[in-house]
């Protein structure tokens, strides 16, 4: 009888213990994550930190901002563990003998837009709803600020120019600039337009300084969707030598993807804390677009790789002779649970 009582107590104890929260991991792992810039493109990284998903998965993550392809270079040389970047840029690196392993994808369409000064658009009779072919013509002969040479913000003006039948090398001038300073330069008429991600493009519209000339997330380049725009990458040997890091990072971003879709109010509240100086109206408008571009399934897919590389080829930033024909060893779904 006494043994039966003990056994019943043990079972009950185990049951109630199962209802209590338990630590998700035995010990935290230190990780350094590189982000190219501070825009809504990298919302998943901000939320994984601020909503506690890195910590939940036993990660102590330090985020470093390394502009443009500097993030890729930092992963390749081993000074950071992971980066969030575009599949197109990672495949460009692979074509030059610098392979990256792509293990999760959070955004599946290009979150890049081109803004043109409103006075220029007004003089030409162009609005944001004019036919794309007419809008593209306004790029010819203009100086456009971009985040970095070879980046997706560089490729969109090039892609648009080629589609419009003019030469991006000679008919558009580009100048690298931090996204946070682009609107001021536009307002001062130092540039005619800029190419970057939201909310900095939205800001120009709300403040009446510019119009959206070309928009990736709002359908102007739909033939390239799905496209890997916010993708978690690591050196190929990272996930062999430190498999647990890769498992935990992907798990954290999968949790974040679910949070974005299921808890929109909480998501936006955390985003506002990351952009405290941004007009709430601008941020709300921008997030209405960006939120839809986030995927619930973070697995990298082969058609996403194909579309991403086609974007770069069509923009003329990748020579066809250097096209990556075989993606073996460059992507995996094994860490997505």
C-alpha positions as CSV (number, residue, x, y, z in Angstrom):
1,X,0.0,0.0,0.0
2,X,2.8,2.4,0.9
3,X,4.6,1.5,-2.4
4,X,1.4,2.3,-4.3
5,X,1.0,5.6,-2.6
6,X,4.6,6.5,-3.4
7,X,4.1,5.5,-7.0
8,X,0.9,7.6,-7.3
9,X,2.7,10.6,-5.7
10,X,5.6,10.2,-8.2
11,X,3.2,10.1,-11.2
12,X,1.3,13.1,-9.9
13,X,4.5,15.0,-9.3
14,X,5.8,14.2,-12.8
15,X,2.5,15.4,-14.3
16,X,2.5,18.7,-12.5
17,X,6.2,19.2,-13.1
18,X,5.3,18.9,-16.8
19,X,3.1,21.9,-16.5
20,X,5.8,24.1,-15.1
21,X,8.1,26.2,-17.4
22,X,11.5,24.6,-17.8
23,X,14.8,26.1,-19.1
24,X,14.9,25.5,-22.9
25,X,18.7,24.9,-22.8
26,X,21.3,23.9,-20.3
27,X,23.6,26.8,-21.0
28,X,23.6,29.8,-23.3
29,X,25.8,29.8,-26.4
30,X,27.5,33.1,-27.4
31,X,26.8,34.1,-31.0
32,X,27.8,37.2,-33.1
33,X,25.3,38.1,-35.8
34,X,26.1,40.6,-38.5
35,X,23.4,42.9,-40.0
36,X,24.1,45.1,-43.0
37,X,22.0,48.1,-41.8
38,X,19.2,49.2,-39.5
39,X,16.0,48.9,-41.6
40,X,12.8,46.9,-41.3
41,X,14.5,44.3,-43.5
42,X,16.1,43.0,-40.3
43,X,13.0,43.0,-38.1
44,X,13.4,39.3,-37.5
45,X,16.7,39.9,-35.8
46,X,15.4,42.7,-33.7
47,X,12.3,40.7,-32.6
48,X,14.3,37.6,-31.9
49,X,16.3,39.7,-29.4
50,X,13.5,41.9,-28.0
51,X,10.8,39.2,-27.7
52,X,13.2,36.8,-26.0
53,X,13.5,34.1,-28.7
54,X,17.3,34.1,-28.7
55,X,17.3,33.7,-24.9
56,X,14.5,31.1,-25.1
57,X,16.7,29.0,-27.4
58,X,19.8,29.3,-25.2
59,X,21.6,32.0,-27.2
60,X,23.5,35.1,-26.1
61,X,23.5,37.1,-29.4
62,X,25.6,40.1,-30.1
63,X,24.4,42.0,-33.2
64,X,26.9,44.0,-35.2
65,X,26.1,46.4,-38.0
66,X,28.4,45.9,-41.0
67,X,27.4,47.8,-44.1
68,X,26.7,45.9,-47.3
69,X,29.0,43.0,-48.3
70,X,31.1,43.7,-45.2
71,X,28.7,41.4,-43.4
72,X,29.5,38.6,-45.9
73,X,33.2,39.2,-45.6
74,X,33.0,39.0,-41.8
75,X,31.4,35.6,-41.9
76,X,33.9,34.3,-44.5
77,X,36.9,35.5,-42.4
78,X,35.3,34.1,-39.2
79,X,35.0,37.3,-37.2
80,X,31.2,36.8,-36.9
81,X,29.2,33.5,-36.7
82,X,26.2,34.4,-38.9
83,X,24.8,37.1,-41.0
84,X,21.3,38.1,-42.3
85,X,21.6,39.1,-45.9
86,X,20.2,38.3,-49.3
87,X,20.6,35.0,-51.2
88,X,21.6,37.0,-54.3
89,X,24.7,38.4,-52.5
90,X,25.6,35.0,-51.0
91,X,25.4,33.4,-54.4
92,X,27.6,36.1,-55.8
93,X,30.1,35.2,-53.2
94,X,29.9,31.5,-54.0
95,X,30.5,32.4,-57.7
96,X,33.8,33.9,-56.6
97,X,34.9,31.0,-54.4
98,X,33.5,32.3,-51.2
99,X,30.6,29.8,-50.4
100,X,28.0,30.5,-47.7
101,X,25.6,28.0,-46.2
102,X,22.0,29.3,-46.2
103,X,20.0,27.8,-43.4
104,X,16.8,29.9,-42.9
105,X,14.9,32.6,-44.8
106,X,12.6,35.1,-43.1
107,X,11.5,37.4,-46.0
108,X,10.6,36.0,-49.4
109,X,10.3,39.2,-51.6
110,X,12.6,42.1,-52.3
111,X,12.1,44.7,-49.6
112,X,13.8,47.5,-51.6
113,X,12.2,50.5,-53.2
114,X,13.4,53.5,-55.3
115,X,12.2,57.0,-54.3
116,X,12.4,59.9,-56.7
117,X,12.1,63.6,-55.7
118,X,8.5,64.7,-55.9
119,X,9.3,67.9,-57.9
120,X,11.0,65.8,-60.6
121,X,8.0,63.4,-60.7
122,X,5.5,66.3,-60.8
123,X,7.4,68.0,-63.7
124,X,7.2,64.8,-65.7
125,X,3.6,64.1,-64.8
126,X,4.5,60.8,-63.1
127,X,2.8,59.4,-60.0
128,X,3.3,56.2,-58.0
129,X,0.4,54.7,-60.0
130,X,1.7,55.5,-63.4
131,X,2.7,52.5,-65.6
132,X,6.0,51.0,-64.5
133,X,7.5,51.6,-67.9
134,X,6.8,55.3,-67.6
135,X,8.1,55.5,-64.0
136,X,11.4,53.8,-64.9
137,X,12.2,56.4,-67.6
138,X,12.6,59.0,-64.8
139,X,15.8,57.2,-63.6
140,X,17.8,58.1,-66.7
141,X,20.4,60.6,-66.0
142,X,19.7,60.8,-62.3
143,X,21.9,60.5,-59.2
144,X,20.6,57.7,-57.0
145,X,21.8,57.0,-53.4
146,X,22.2,53.4,-52.5
147,X,23.4,51.5,-49.4
148,X,26.4,49.9,-51.0
149,X,27.9,48.9,-54.3
150,X,26.9,45.4,-55.2
151,X,24.0,45.3,-52.8
152,X,20.3,44.7,-53.5
153,X,19.8,48.4,-53.2
154,X,22.3,48.9,-56.0
155,X,20.8,46.1,-58.1
156,X,17.2,47.5,-58.2
157,X,18.1,50.7,-60.1
158,X,20.2,48.6,-62.5
159,X,17.4,46.1,-63.0
160,X,14.9,48.9,-63.6
161,X,17.3,50.7,-66.1
162,X,17.8,47.5,-68.1
163,X,14.1,46.9,-68.2
164,X,13.7,50.5,-69.4
165,X,16.2,49.9,-72.2
166,X,19.0,52.2,-71.0
167,X,22.5,51.5,-69.6
168,X,22.8,51.4,-65.8
169,X,26.6,51.9,-66.1
170,X,26.4,55.2,-68.0
171,X,22.8,56.5,-67.6
172,X,22.5,56.3,-63.8
173,X,24.9,57.7,-61.2
174,X,24.9,55.9,-57.9
175,X,26.4,57.1,-54.6
176,X,26.7,55.0,-51.4
177,X,24.9,56.6,-48.4
178,X,23.5,55.5,-45.0
179,X,19.7,55.1,-45.3
180,X,19.1,57.4,-42.3
181,X,20.7,60.3,-44.2
182,X,19.1,59.7,-47.6
183,X,15.9,61.8,-47.1
184,X,17.9,64.8,-45.9
185,X,20.1,64.6,-49.0
186,X,17.0,64.3,-51.2
187,X,15.3,67.3,-49.6
188,X,18.5,69.3,-50.0
189,X,18.5,68.3,-53.7
190,X,21.9,66.7,-53.4
191,X,20.5,63.6,-55.1
192,X,17.5,63.0,-57.3
193,X,16.5,59.8,-55.6
194,X,17.5,56.9,-53.5
195,X,17.2,53.1,-53.3
196,X,16.8,51.4,-49.9
197,X,14.5,49.5,-47.7
198,X,11.5,50.6,-45.6
199,X,10.7,52.7,-43.5
200,X,13.1,55.2,-45.1
201,X,11.3,55.0,-48.4
202,X,7.9,55.4,-46.8
203,X,9.2,58.4,-44.9
204,X,9.8,60.4,-48.1
205,X,6.3,59.8,-49.2
206,X,4.6,60.7,-45.9
207,X,6.7,63.9,-45.7
208,X,5.9,64.9,-49.3
209,X,9.5,64.9,-50.5
210,X,9.3,62.0,-52.9
211,X,7.2,59.3,-54.5
212,X,7.9,55.5,-54.7
213,X,9.1,55.0,-58.3
214,X,9.7,51.3,-58.1
215,X,8.7,48.9,-55.3
216,X,9.8,45.4,-54.8
217,X,7.5,44.5,-52.0
218,X,4.4,46.1,-53.6
219,X,4.6,44.1,-56.8
220,X,6.7,45.8,-59.3
221,X,9.1,42.8,-59.5
222,X,6.7,40.0,-58.8
223,X,8.4,37.6,-61.3
224,X,11.3,37.3,-58.8
225,X,9.0,36.1,-55.9
226,X,9.8,34.1,-53.9
227,X,13.2,35.7,-53.4
228,X,15.6,35.3,-50.4
229,X,15.8,38.8,-48.9
230,X,16.5,38.2,-45.3
231,X,18.4,34.9,-45.1
232,X,20.5,33.4,-42.3
233,X,23.9,32.4,-43.6
234,X,27.1,30.9,-42.1
235,X,30.3,29.5,-43.3
236,X,29.7,25.9,-44.6
237,X,32.0,24.5,-41.9
238,X,30.2,26.4,-39.1
239,X,27.2,24.1,-39.0
240,X,29.5,21.0,-39.0
241,X,31.8,22.2,-36.2
242,X,29.1,24.0,-34.2
243,X,25.9,22.3,-35.2
244,X,24.1,23.3,-32.0
245,X,24.6,27.0,-32.8
246,X,22.9,26.5,-36.2
247,X,20.0,24.5,-34.7
248,X,19.4,27.1,-32.0
249,X,19.6,30.1,-34.4
250,X,17.1,28.6,-36.8
251,X,14.8,27.6,-34.0
252,X,14.9,31.2,-32.7
253,X,14.0,32.6,-36.1
254,X,11.2,30.1,-36.6
255,X,9.7,31.2,-33.2
256,X,10.1,34.8,-34.4
257,X,8.3,34.1,-37.7
258,X,5.4,32.6,-35.8
259,X,5.3,35.6,-33.4
260,X,5.1,38.1,-36.3
261,X,2.1,36.4,-37.8
262,X,0.2,35.5,-34.6
263,X,0.9,38.6,-32.5
264,X,0.8,41.7,-34.8
265,X,0.1,44.2,-32.0
266,X,3.0,43.0,-29.8
267,X,5.2,42.9,-32.9
268,X,4.6,46.5,-33.8
269,X,5.1,47.7,-30.3
270,X,8.6,46.2,-30.2
271,X,9.4,47.6,-33.7
272,X,8.5,51.1,-32.5
273,X,11.1,50.7,-29.7
274,X,13.7,50.0,-32.4
275,X,12.8,53.2,-34.3
276,X,12.0,55.7,-31.6
277,X,12.8,58.7,-33.8
278,X,10.6,57.6,-36.6
279,X,7.1,59.1,-37.1
280,X,4.6,56.4,-35.9
281,X,2.5,57.0,-39.0
282,X,5.5,56.3,-41.2
283,X,6.4,53.2,-39.3
284,X,2.8,51.9,-39.3
285,X,2.6,52.4,-43.1
286,X,5.9,50.8,-43.7
287,X,5.2,47.8,-41.5
288,X,1.9,47.2,-43.2
289,X,4.0,46.4,-46.3
290,X,7.0,44.7,-44.7
291,X,4.9,42.4,-42.4
292,X,3.3,40.8,-45.4
293,X,6.7,40.0,-46.9
294,X,7.7,37.9,-43.8
295,X,7.2,34.2,-44.3
296,X,5.9,31.6,-41.7
297,X,8.0,28.8,-43.2
298,X,11.7,29.7,-42.7
299,X,13.0,26.9,-44.8
300,X,15.2,27.9,-47.8
301,X,13.8,26.6,-51.0
302,X,15.4,25.9,-54.4
303,X,13.1,28.2,-56.4
304,X,14.0,31.0,-53.9
305,X,17.7,30.4,-54.9
306,X,16.8,30.4,-58.6
307,X,14.9,33.6,-58.4
308,X,17.5,35.4,-56.3
309,X,20.3,34.5,-58.8
310,X,18.1,35.5,-61.8
311,X,17.6,39.0,-60.1
312,X,21.3,39.5,-60.0
313,X,21.9,38.2,-63.5
314,X,19.2,40.5,-64.9
315,X,20.6,43.4,-63.0
316,X,24.0,42.8,-64.6
317,X,25.8,42.4,-61.3
318,X,26.7,38.7,-62.1
319,X,28.4,37.7,-65.3
320,X,26.4,34.7,-66.8
321,X,29.7,32.8,-67.1
322,X,30.0,32.9,-63.3
323,X,26.4,31.7,-62.6
324,X,26.2,29.1,-59.9
325,X,24.8,26.1,-61.6
326,X,24.9,23.7,-58.7
327,X,23.6,24.7,-55.2
328,X,24.9,21.6,-53.5
329,X,26.5,22.5,-50.2
330,X,25.1,26.1,-50.3
331,X,21.7,25.5,-48.6
332,X,20.0,23.1,-46.3
333,X,16.7,22.5,-44.5
334,X,18.1,20.2,-41.9
335,X,17.9,22.7,-39.1
336,X,14.3,23.6,-39.7
337,X,12.1,21.6,-37.3
